[in-house]
Amino acid sequence: MTQTNKTVLQIRGENHIVQPGQIHKRWSDAAESKGYRVVARVRDKNSLALECKTCGGLHVSRYYVLLNFQPGCPHCIEARWRETAKDAGVEFLRRDPKHRHYAFYRAECGHEIRRQFTFIERMARAEVEARCEICHHAREQEEAIQKGWELIGRDPKGDAQCRIYRHAEGCGTEARIFRNNMQTGRFTCPGCGENWSTGPSYLYAMKFALETGTEAVKVGFSRNPESRLKYQLHRNPDLPRELLLKVPMRSGRHAQRVEKRLHKWLATEFPDDLVPPEEFTDLLKVKSELYRAGLEATILRQMHRLQRKERRAAERSRIRSRSRSKRMRRARP
């Protein structure tokens, strides 16, 4: 068979001029055995336009590839990519022209992500999950804002666990801080020295479910009780737990002193309500100071009393501060 007409075939968005010349029988036989039909010679003397018998799509292949290998139909391959992406919960957009193992997808959040084909296959098997870089950056920024800091960027030393932050609501110092420390608030500003002992804190009461089918109440102090409840205390993320009450304290050191006095009073008045460590060490990263759930009302009553006391102390401090300011203004010449 000899191809002589000068026509144009549009193949995968590109126009290809049909080239003259014979289409050899061995090419047609090889194409037939491998699921294709030779349509024409295109581009140059060595290239063939092949029609896939499965999907009917056209693609260009070298004749020696057809003779010696099994050409892959790009239309069928892309259809499989789309189906795999759908199973993975993302939308296939296009291949990465710079790397044949990567493609661009639209994640569930609506943002565009770049991932390997094999990674999407693992997603479809529920082995991994894709993380959107835009959403992840927004979460990191929000974490910093909640602590009074601003996310500047990644660690210049290349540590994936560190970030550069600026103390936005403080002295303005830029510091290299581990992200998990920013999440939990367990760090000290190198500029103004604000840390757990000098900065504001909270006295808290939390309730946890134990394996015995009972519940226990923990009393402690922290700069961020919510973070402590969510990230730090449990050994099992599915452990039922609840923040019952948090009382603002003027400083971490003061919160520590008040907490120790409260524990001493509870241990003296209710020694039988202390939960032995063997009931919770497999569930919580604490060694002591858990009380039976029957003591919850008593603990909350004492904490509400401490809350009223702290409010009165804060009000007296504000009154003294205003009086001192007035005296200083009157003393000015």
PyMOL commands that set and color helices and strands:
alter all, ss='L'
color gray80, all
select helices_A, chain A and resi 25-33+63-68+74-88+117-124+133-146+179-184+225-232+252-269+271-273+277-279+293-331
alter helices_A, ss='H'
color red, helices_A
select strands_A, chain A and resi 2-3+8-11+14-19+21-22+36-42+47-52+58-62+91-95+102-106+112-116+150-154+162-166+174-178+201-209+215-222+241-249+290-292
alter strands_A, ss='S'
color yellow, strands_A
deselect
rebuild
show_as cartoon
